[in-house]
Amino acid sequence: MKSSNRWRSALLLSAMVFSSAALALSPDEEERLKECKRPKFRDFAPEQKSEIDAGGDVAFHVSHNADPLTVTAEARGEKMKVNVVDKKTYYLVSAKLPQLTPGFARIHVTAKSAESKLESGCLGQDGWLLKIKGEEVAKPAEQPVAAQ
């Protein structure tokens, strides 16, 4: 009985040693994780699901670790020209919506980290949904069948 307990202890000890070695990060992987601090986006204006006219102004804040030259914004696949203003602790980004048809549009924003040493950069992404005002196409109402 004592020998089976010793074998169990030996197996448990070897499993712990090998599993920790398998789960450990290599120094290169650990370094990459430390290098990538993605830019953060906040304070979207107008707020999520708000109504806005086509061609209206939108704005948002980007964390100061972003490279201001890489900030982009697009709505329904159409790129918007962005204006980036340095506010010391964050960047204030403003843009005009393109002339979009009425309905919903997602504003998709991206920026690369200025601090990243990775060749591919460290890309931060976010976005929000807006409703574009306008005359929406009315669905044809069901006509009652006239009795004859």
C-alpha positions in Angstrom: 0.0 0.0 0.0 2.9 2.3 0.8 4.4 1.8 -2.6 1.2 2.8 -4.5 1.1 6.1 -2.5 4.8 6.7 -3.5 4.0 6.1 -7.1 1.0 8.5 -7.0 3.1 11.1 -5.4 5.8 10.7 -8.0 3.3 10.9 -10.8 1.7 14.0 -9.3 5.0 15.7 -8.9 6.1 14.9 -12.4 2.8 16.1 -13.9 3.1 19.4 -12.0 6.7 19.9 -13.3 5.9 19.1 -16.9 2.6 21.1 -17.0 4.2 24.3 -15.7 6.9 24.0 -18.3 4.3 23.5 -21.1 2.2 26.5 -20.0 5.1 28.9 -19.5 5.6 31.7 -22.0 8.9 32.0 -23.9 10.8 35.2 -23.3 9.9 36.4 -26.8 6.2 35.9 -26.2 6.4 37.6 -22.8 8.2 40.6 -24.3 5.6 41.0 -27.1 2.7 41.0 -24.5 4.5 43.8 -22.6 5.1 45.8 -25.8 1.5 45.9 -27.0 -0.6 48.5 -25.2 -3.6 49.1 -27.4 -5.0 52.6 -27.7 -8.4 53.0 -25.9 -11.4 54.9 -27.3 -14.1 56.7 -25.2 -16.5 59.6 -25.0 -18.2 59.0 -28.4 -20.4 61.9 -29.5 -23.2 61.7 -30.3 -23.9 58.7 -28.1 -24.6 55.2 -29.1 -27.8 54.8 -31.2 -28.4 58.6 -31.3 -30.0 60.2 -34.3 -27.8 62.4 -36.5 -28.1 64.1 -39.9 -26.0 62.8 -42.8 -23.0 65.0 -42.9 -23.2 65.7 -39.2 -20.2 66.0 -36.8 -18.9 63.1 -34.7 -16.2 63.1 -32.1 -14.4 60.8 -29.7 -11.3 60.6 -27.4 -8.3 58.4 -28.0 -5.8 57.5 -25.3 -2.5 59.4 -25.5 -0.5 56.3 -26.2 -1.9 56.3 -29.8 0.0 57.5 -32.8 -2.1 60.5 -33.9 -1.1 60.0 -37.6 -2.7 56.5 -37.6 -6.2 57.4 -36.3 -8.9 56.5 -38.8 -12.7 56.6 -38.9 -15.2 55.2 -41.3 -18.9 54.8 -41.7 -20.4 52.1 -43.9 -17.0 51.6 -45.5 -16.5 55.2 -46.4 -13.4 56.8 -44.8 -13.9 60.1 -43.0 -11.3 62.9 -42.8 -10.3 63.1 -39.1 -9.0 66.2 -37.2 -6.8 65.1 -34.2 -6.1 67.7 -31.4 -3.6 66.9 -28.7 -5.1 67.6 -25.2 -2.0 66.5 -23.3 -3.6 63.4 -21.7 -5.7 62.2 -24.7 -6.4 63.1 -28.3 -9.7 64.7 -29.3 -10.7 63.4 -32.7 -13.5 65.0 -34.8 -14.9 64.2 -38.2 -17.9 64.8 -40.5 -20.1 61.9 -41.5 -20.3 61.3 -45.2 -23.6 61.8 -47.0 -25.3 58.5 -46.1 -28.7 57.2 -46.8 -31.1 57.0 -43.8 -30.8 54.0 -41.5 -28.2 52.8 -39.1 -24.5 53.2 -39.6 -21.6 51.9 -37.5 -18.7 54.3 -37.0 -15.6 52.2 -36.9 -12.4 53.8 -35.4 -8.8 52.5 -35.3 -5.4 53.7 -34.1 -2.0 52.2 -33.8 0.0 52.4 -30.6 2.9 54.9 -30.7 4.8 52.9 -28.1 4.7 49.6 -30.0 8.0 48.0 -31.0 6.2 45.4 -33.1 6.6 45.7 -36.9 2.9 45.1 -37.4 2.0 47.8 -34.8 -0.4 47.4 -32.0 -3.9 48.2 -33.4 -6.7 49.4 -31.2 -10.3 49.2 -32.6 -13.7 50.4 -31.4 -16.9 51.9 -32.7 -20.5 52.9 -32.1 -23.8 52.8 -33.9 -25.7 55.8 -35.0 -29.1 56.3 -36.7 -28.9 58.5 -39.8 -32.0 60.8 -40.0 -34.0 61.2 -43.2 -37.1 60.1 -45.0 -37.1 56.3 -44.7 -38.8 54.3 -47.4 -42.3 53.5 -46.1 -43.4 49.9 -46.3 -46.5 49.5 -48.4 -49.5 49.1 -46.1 -51.7 46.1 -46.6 -54.8 47.1 -48.5 -58.0 45.5 -47.2 -59.7 43.4 -49.9 -62.8 45.3 -51.1 -66.0 43.2 -50.8 -68.0 43.1 -54.0 
